[in-house]
Each structure stands twice: as C-alpha cells, then as structure tokens.
Amino acid sequence: MNTFVNYAGIAALFALVLLPALVGLARERRIDRALRAAERSQGAEPPHAEGAARPVTATRRPSIGSWARV
C-alpha cells in the first residue's frame, strides 16, 4: 500500500508541475487559431475606412528631469 501511495504522490506532483505548461500550450494554440482565422478573413475582404475615425496621435512631453516639476 505504501508503494501505491508513493506512486500517487509522485504522479500528483508531476501533474502540478506540468499543469501550467499544458494550460499555456492550450492558450497559445487558441491564439494561433484566432490569428490564422483573422488573416484568412482579412485577405477575403479589405476593411472600409471611409466612416472610420482618425487615430489619435498623442504627443509626449519632453522629459524635464524630475517628476515634481510640472
């Protein structure tokens, strides 16, 4: 019985170590599928920009050396 408990403990630790990697792999595959689908749909029909708003361009203030001086 001790041997079975030892094997079960090792299997549980092994699963805990592999779980984050397997979850990350599944997430990466889902993202890859979404990107491939977006590429396929983008090639089929070009986006229409006539009614779209212009992108906002933000300008950065020059660094003045200290965060206290505004």
C-alpha positions in Angstrom: 0.0 0.0 0.0 2.9 2.4 0.7 4.2 1.9 -2.8 0.8 2.9 -4.3 0.7 6.0 -2.1 4.2 6.9 -3.2 3.4 6.5 -6.9 0.2 8.5 -6.4 2.1 11.3 -4.7 4.7 11.4 -7.4 2.0 11.4 -10.1 0.2 14.3 -8.4 3.4 16.4 -8.1 4.2 15.6 -11.8 0.7 16.8 -12.7 1.1 20.0 -10.7 4.4 20.8 -12.4 3.0 20.1 -15.9 -0.4 21.8 -15.5 0.8 25.4 -16.1 2.7 24.3 -19.2 -0.3 22.5 -20.6 -2.6 25.4 -19.9 -0.2 27.8 -21.7 0.1 25.5 -24.6 -3.6 25.3 -25.0 -3.8 29.1 -24.8 -1.1 29.5 -27.4 -2.9 27.2 -29.8 -6.2 29.1 -29.3 -4.4 32.4 -30.1 -2.8 30.9 -33.2 -6.1 29.6 -34.5 -7.6 33.1 -34.0 -4.7 34.8 -35.8 -5.0 32.4 -38.7 -8.7 33.0 -38.9 -8.2 36.8 -38.9 -5.6 36.5 -41.6 -7.9 34.5 -43.8 -10.8 36.9 -43.3 -8.6 39.9 -43.9 -7.5 38.6 -47.2 -11.1 38.0 -48.4 -12.4 41.5 -47.9 -10.4 44.7 -47.4 -11.6 46.9 -44.5 -13.5 50.0 -45.3 -12.0 53.1 -43.7 -14.5 55.8 -45.1 -16.6 56.0 -42.0 -13.8 55.2 -39.5 -12.5 57.8 -37.2 -8.9 59.1 -37.5 -6.5 57.6 -35.0 -5.5 59.8 -32.1 -1.8 60.7 -32.0 -0.5 61.5 -28.6 2.5 63.7 -28.2 4.9 63.1 -25.3 6.1 65.9 -23.2 9.9 66.2 -23.1 11.5 64.9 -20.0 12.2 67.7 -17.6 14.4 65.7 -15.2 12.1 65.4 -12.2 8.6 64.2 -11.7 8.0 67.0 -9.2 8.3 69.9 -11.7 5.3 70.2 -14.0 
